[in-house]
């Protein structure tokens, strides 16, 4: 009996976490920006940096926007 109660509790817990995360991603916690400074607090993984592209903060590779290396 206690196993069933624990199982139901875990199902409710994980379902509520799943719904709250998806609600934030799809319905309101958007990452709009007008300039690059607004993306400074946006988190990106190791090789990526936040960039303001098309009025949204997006993760780009750090070398993506670097000028091409040429003969000096």
C-alpha positions as CSV (number, residue, x, y, z in Angstrom):
1,X,0.0,0.0,0.0
2,X,2.8,2.5,0.8
3,X,4.5,1.6,-2.4
4,X,1.4,2.7,-4.4
5,X,1.2,5.9,-2.5
6,X,4.9,6.6,-3.1
7,X,4.5,5.8,-6.8
8,X,1.5,8.2,-7.1
9,X,3.4,10.9,-5.2
10,X,6.4,10.6,-7.6
11,X,4.2,10.6,-10.7
12,X,2.5,13.9,-9.4
13,X,5.9,15.4,-8.6
14,X,7.5,14.7,-12.0
15,X,4.4,15.6,-13.9
16,X,4.2,19.0,-12.2
17,X,7.9,19.6,-12.8
18,X,7.4,18.7,-16.5
19,X,4.4,21.0,-16.9
20,X,6.0,23.9,-15.1
21,X,9.2,23.7,-17.2
22,X,7.3,23.4,-20.5
23,X,5.0,26.2,-19.5
24,X,8.0,28.5,-19.0
25,X,9.7,27.5,-22.2
26,X,6.7,27.8,-24.4
27,X,4.5,30.5,-22.9
28,X,6.3,33.3,-21.3
29,X,9.9,33.0,-20.1
30,X,11.2,34.1,-23.5
31,X,14.6,35.6,-24.0
32,X,13.8,38.8,-25.9
33,X,16.5,41.4,-26.3
34,X,17.0,44.7,-28.2
35,X,20.8,44.9,-27.7
36,X,23.7,42.7,-26.8
37,X,23.9,43.9,-23.2
38,X,20.6,42.3,-22.4
39,X,21.9,38.8,-23.2
40,X,24.8,39.0,-20.8
41,X,23.0,37.0,-18.1
42,X,21.7,34.4,-20.5
43,X,23.3,31.0,-19.9
44,X,25.1,29.1,-22.6
45,X,27.2,26.0,-22.5
46,X,31.0,25.9,-22.6
47,X,31.9,26.6,-26.3
48,X,28.9,29.0,-26.8
49,X,28.4,32.6,-25.9
50,X,25.0,34.5,-25.8
51,X,24.3,36.8,-28.7
52,X,21.3,39.0,-29.5
53,X,20.1,37.8,-32.9
54,X,16.7,38.7,-34.4
55,X,15.6,40.2,-31.0
56,X,16.2,37.0,-29.1
57,X,19.2,35.8,-27.1
58,X,20.7,32.8,-28.7
59,X,23.7,30.7,-28.0
60,X,26.4,30.9,-30.7
61,X,29.8,29.4,-31.0
62,X,32.4,31.8,-29.6
63,X,34.3,31.9,-32.8
64,X,31.3,32.2,-35.1
65,X,31.3,36.0,-35.3
66,X,35.0,36.4,-35.1
67,X,36.6,38.2,-38.1
68,X,38.5,35.8,-40.4
69,X,42.2,35.5,-39.8
70,X,44.2,36.7,-42.8
71,X,47.7,37.6,-43.7
72,X,49.1,40.5,-41.7
